[in-house]
Amino acid sequence: MLDKIKIIEEVKWINKILDHTSGKLAVIEWTKEDLCGDKLYQI
């Protein structure tokens, strides 16, 4: 049940981002490592 709640909250958050960015976004797999700079080009 907790996983279902987490999923619902994630969908709400993604929808807020979609509204804010006019639908221009990319969803990437989560990683512990901070993805910035040149690391972004590797994904």
mmCIF file of the C-alpha atoms, coordinates in Angstrom:
data_MODEL
# 
_entry.id   MODEL 
# 
loop_
_atom_site.group_PDB 
_atom_site.id 
_atom_site.type_symbol 
_atom_site.label_atom_id 
_atom_site.label_alt_id 
_atom_site.label_comp_id 
_atom_site.label_asym_id 
_atom_site.label_entity_id 
_atom_site.label_seq_id 
_atom_site.pdbx_PDB_ins_code 
_atom_site.Cartn_x 
_atom_site.Cartn_y 
_atom_site.Cartn_z 
_atom_site.occupancy 
_atom_site.B_iso_or_equiv 
_atom_site.pdbx_formal_charge 
_atom_site.auth_seq_id 
_atom_site.auth_comp_id 
_atom_site.auth_asym_id 
_atom_site.auth_atom_id 
_atom_site.pdbx_PDB_model_num 
ATOM 1  C CA . MET A 1 1  ? 0.000  0.000  0.000   1.00 0.00 ? 1  MET A CA 1 
ATOM 2  C CA . LEU A 1 2  ? 2.854  2.391  0.803   1.00 0.00 ? 2  LEU A CA 1 
ATOM 3  C CA . ASP A 1 3  ? 4.329  1.877  -2.674  1.00 0.00 ? 3  ASP A CA 1 
ATOM 4  C CA . LYS A 1 4  ? 0.998  2.802  -4.249  1.00 0.00 ? 4  LYS A CA 1 
ATOM 5  C CA . ILE A 1 5  ? 0.906  6.034  -2.235  1.00 0.00 ? 5  ILE A CA 1 
ATOM 6  C CA . LYS A 1 6  ? 4.470  6.854  -3.292  1.00 0.00 ? 6  LYS A CA 1 
ATOM 7  C CA . ILE A 1 7  ? 3.577  6.275  -6.941  1.00 0.00 ? 7  ILE A CA 1 
ATOM 8  C CA . ILE A 1 8  ? 0.525  8.531  -6.696  1.00 0.00 ? 8  ILE A CA 1 
ATOM 9  C CA . GLU A 1 9  ? 2.637  11.301 -5.150  1.00 0.00 ? 9  GLU A CA 1 
ATOM 10 C CA . GLU A 1 10 ? 5.323  10.904 -7.828  1.00 0.00 ? 10 GLU A CA 1 
ATOM 11 C CA . VAL A 1 11 ? 2.710  11.248 -10.573 1.00 0.00 ? 11 VAL A CA 1 
ATOM 12 C CA . LYS A 1 12 ? 1.399  14.432 -8.928  1.00 0.00 ? 12 LYS A CA 1 
ATOM 13 C CA . TRP A 1 13 ? 4.939  15.852 -8.810  1.00 0.00 ? 13 TRP A CA 1 
ATOM 14 C CA . ILE A 1 14 ? 5.671  14.939 -12.435 1.00 0.00 ? 14 ILE A CA 1 
ATOM 15 C CA . ASN A 1 15 ? 2.406  16.580 -13.518 1.00 0.00 ? 15 ASN A CA 1 
ATOM 16 C CA . LYS A 1 16 ? 3.383  19.790 -11.682 1.00 0.00 ? 16 LYS A CA 1 
ATOM 17 C CA . ILE A 1 17 ? 6.706  19.793 -13.507 1.00 0.00 ? 17 ILE A CA 1 
ATOM 18 C CA . LEU A 1 18 ? 4.961  19.172 -16.841 1.00 0.00 ? 18 LEU A CA 1 
ATOM 19 C CA . ASP A 1 19 ? 2.739  22.191 -16.205 1.00 0.00 ? 19 ASP A CA 1 
ATOM 20 C CA . HIS A 1 20 ? 5.704  24.368 -15.211 1.00 0.00 ? 20 HIS A CA 1 
ATOM 21 C CA . THR A 1 21 ? 7.875  23.383 -18.203 1.00 0.00 ? 21 THR A CA 1 
ATOM 22 C CA . SER A 1 22 ? 5.141  23.291 -20.847 1.00 0.00 ? 22 SER A CA 1 
ATOM 23 C CA . GLY A 1 23 ? 5.788  19.575 -21.309 1.00 0.00 ? 23 GLY A CA 1 
ATOM 24 C CA . LYS A 1 24 ? 9.509  19.927 -22.042 1.00 0.00 ? 24 LYS A CA 1 
ATOM 25 C CA . LEU A 1 25 ? 11.302 17.530 -19.726 1.00 0.00 ? 25 LEU A CA 1 
ATOM 26 C CA . ALA A 1 26 ? 13.213 14.300 -19.617 1.00 0.00 ? 26 ALA A CA 1 
ATOM 27 C CA . VAL A 1 27 ? 12.722 11.565 -17.039 1.00 0.00 ? 27 VAL A CA 1 
ATOM 28 C CA . ILE A 1 28 ? 15.843 9.549  -16.267 1.00 0.00 ? 28 ILE A CA 1 
ATOM 29 C CA . GLU A 1 29 ? 16.520 6.563  -14.072 1.00 0.00 ? 29 GLU A CA 1 
ATOM 30 C CA . TRP A 1 30 ? 17.340 7.464  -10.463 1.00 0.00 ? 30 TRP A CA 1 
ATOM 31 C CA . THR A 1 31 ? 20.940 7.082  -9.347  1.00 0.00 ? 31 THR A CA 1 
ATOM 32 C CA . LYS A 1 32 ? 22.834 7.771  -6.113  1.00 0.00 ? 32 LYS A CA 1 
ATOM 33 C CA . GLU A 1 33 ? 25.478 9.612  -8.093  1.00 0.00 ? 33 GLU A CA 1 
ATOM 34 C CA . ASP A 1 34 ? 24.940 13.332 -8.709  1.00 0.00 ? 34 ASP A CA 1 
ATOM 35 C CA . LEU A 1 35 ? 24.435 13.767 -12.444 1.00 0.00 ? 35 LEU A CA 1 
ATOM 36 C CA . CYS A 1 36 ? 25.844 17.113 -13.499 1.00 0.00 ? 36 CYS A CA 1 
ATOM 37 C CA . GLY A 1 37 ? 28.294 18.509 -16.007 1.00 0.00 ? 37 GLY A CA 1 
ATOM 38 C CA . ASP A 1 38 ? 29.852 15.951 -18.361 1.00 0.00 ? 38 ASP A CA 1 
ATOM 39 C CA . LYS A 1 39 ? 28.063 13.072 -16.598 1.00 0.00 ? 39 LYS A CA 1 
ATOM 40 C CA . LEU A 1 40 ? 24.794 14.267 -18.128 1.00 0.00 ? 40 LEU A CA 1 
ATOM 41 C CA . TYR A 1 41 ? 26.172 13.584 -21.605 1.00 0.00 ? 41 TYR A CA 1 
ATOM 42 C CA . GLN A 1 42 ? 26.805 9.938  -20.662 1.00 0.00 ? 42 GLN A CA 1 
ATOM 43 C CA . ILE A 1 43 ? 23.162 9.108  -20.038 1.00 0.00 ? 43 ILE A CA 1 
# 
